[in-house]
């Protein structure tokens, strides 16, 4: 009796379930990375849009122009928020597309989503920098250190 054509390429007694399990674990890890990146971008974009993102060195549009005053940082991140929110939405869409895909398709999804989200976040940061650079410098010192208000 011959094997059906579907099983013709497989070796008898060889278990392929382990390979499928490993591929599923990689897919699961990749989804976690996309979720974390998407949530982070959505949180930063939403806080920037609502003018609730405090001036810091870790999140938001951070250039010398945006960090020179609180008003410049708030204005820059308000302008940068829509592209950053769109980048977060792209990652969320990629998470929705990724389950059940094989390795080449998953690589394509992650590559396209990553490139598009990076480009949008970069565009938002550049827009924010331009807004902050166009603002007049703060009166009475640098306003970026603890000497603020000291003659």
Wavefront OBJ file of the C-alpha trace (Angstrom):
o trace
v 0.000 0.000 0.000
v 1.427 3.413 -0.938
v 1.232 6.546 1.164
v -1.152 9.293 0.096
v 0.461 12.179 -1.809
v 0.027 14.487 1.195
v 2.343 12.289 3.286
v 4.750 11.380 0.479
v 7.443 13.890 1.525
v 7.483 12.922 5.214
v 9.621 10.265 6.746
v 7.734 7.478 8.482
v 7.987 7.697 12.250
v 9.266 11.314 12.219
v 7.288 13.676 14.455
v 6.790 17.189 13.058
v 4.771 18.453 16.017
v 7.922 19.675 17.843
v 8.886 21.919 14.915
v 5.368 23.356 14.831
v 5.484 23.946 18.593
v 8.792 25.834 18.343
v 7.473 27.963 15.475
v 4.362 28.750 17.527
v 6.495 29.813 20.497
v 8.510 32.167 18.297
v 5.298 33.634 16.920
v 4.020 34.100 20.477
v 7.224 35.935 21.532
v 7.048 38.154 18.477
v 3.451 39.063 19.340
v 4.558 40.093 22.819
v 7.176 42.444 21.348
v 4.586 44.016 19.050
v 2.113 44.434 21.915
v 4.701 46.094 24.168
v 5.848 48.473 21.415
v 2.261 49.314 20.430
v 1.116 49.984 23.987
v 4.184 52.150 24.666
v 3.625 54.230 21.533
v -0.107 54.565 22.214
v 0.559 55.652 25.816
v 3.180 58.252 24.829
v 1.003 59.543 21.990
v -2.101 59.795 24.156
v -0.254 61.518 27.011
v 1.348 63.934 24.538
v -1.988 64.702 22.896
v -3.665 65.357 26.246
v -0.662 67.475 27.369
v -0.081 65.167 30.340
v 3.387 63.905 29.373
v 5.906 65.453 31.806
v 9.236 66.698 30.510
v 11.677 63.812 30.856
v 14.660 62.132 29.212
v 12.912 58.865 28.295
v 9.568 59.321 26.515
v 8.243 61.772 23.981
v 9.961 64.059 21.501
v 13.322 64.773 23.156
v 15.675 67.190 21.428
v 17.595 70.145 22.864
v 14.873 72.448 21.545
v 12.031 70.479 23.157
v 13.820 70.056 26.482
v 14.641 73.727 27.006
v 11.280 74.510 28.637
v 8.086 72.842 29.783
v 5.980 74.753 27.267
v 8.242 73.716 24.374
v 8.092 70.068 25.472
v 4.298 70.124 25.798
v 3.808 71.859 22.429
v 6.240 69.543 20.651
v 4.622 66.399 22.001
v 1.130 67.652 21.219
v 2.165 68.093 17.576
v 4.044 64.764 17.542
v 1.134 62.838 19.076
v -0.932 61.998 15.933
v 1.922 60.255 14.061
v 2.994 58.463 17.243
v -0.577 57.299 17.845
v -0.713 56.071 14.243
v 2.508 54.108 14.837
v 0.902 52.463 17.863
v -2.158 51.583 15.790
v 0.088 50.000 13.147
v 1.623 47.756 15.803
v -1.840 46.864 17.104
v -2.921 45.932 13.571
v 0.214 43.806 13.186
v -0.668 41.947 16.389
v -4.090 41.246 14.905
v -2.553 39.895 11.691
v 0.286 37.870 13.229
v -1.525 34.935 14.923
v -1.668 31.841 12.777
v 0.858 33.022 10.202
v 3.884 31.040 9.161
v 7.444 32.295 9.531
v 7.890 34.128 6.167
v 4.568 35.926 6.489
v 5.300 36.824 10.113
v 8.689 38.215 9.104
v 6.985 40.330 6.453
v 4.333 41.597 8.884
v 6.900 42.531 11.525
v 9.196 44.148 8.947
v 6.501 46.261 7.308
v 4.891 47.229 10.618
v 8.235 48.033 12.206
v 9.402 50.153 9.287
v 6.107 52.021 9.009
v 5.823 52.635 12.743
v 9.446 53.796 12.957
v 8.925 56.214 10.044
v 5.780 57.652 11.618
v 7.386 58.028 15.052
v 10.402 59.707 13.450
v 8.137 62.062 11.495
v 6.293 62.953 14.704
v 9.556 63.673 16.495
v 10.752 65.893 13.643
v 7.465 67.817 13.627
v 7.706 68.283 17.385
v 11.292 69.503 17.108
v 10.324 72.079 14.471
v 7.539 73.428 16.668
v 9.835 73.663 19.698
v 12.624 75.300 17.675
v 10.195 77.933 16.407
v 9.203 78.914 19.958
v 11.012 81.851 21.545
v 13.668 80.918 24.110
v 12.557 81.061 27.747
v 13.114 84.375 29.499
v 15.567 84.562 32.385
v 18.015 81.708 31.993
v 18.089 78.258 30.600
v 14.955 76.915 32.397
v 16.379 73.458 31.938
v 18.196 73.052 35.225
v 17.824 73.722 38.929
v 19.124 77.271 38.589
v 15.760 78.305 37.157
v 14.747 81.691 38.479
v 18.145 82.386 40.089
v 19.236 85.740 38.707
l 1 2 3 4 5 6 7 8 9 10 11 12 13 14 15 16 17 18 19 20 21 22 23 24 25 26 27 28 29 30 31 32 33 34 35 36 37 38 39 40 41 42 43 44 45 46 47 48 49 50 51 52 53 54 55 56 57 58 59 60 61 62 63 64 65 66 67 68 69 70 71 72 73 74 75 76 77 78 79 80 81 82 83 84 85 86 87 88 89 90 91 92 93 94 95 96 97 98 99 100 101 102 103 104 105 106 107 108 109 110 111 112 113 114 115 116 117 118 119 120 121 122 123 124 125 126 127 128 129 130 131 132 133 134 135 136 137 138 139 140 141 142 143 144 145 146 147 148 149 150 151
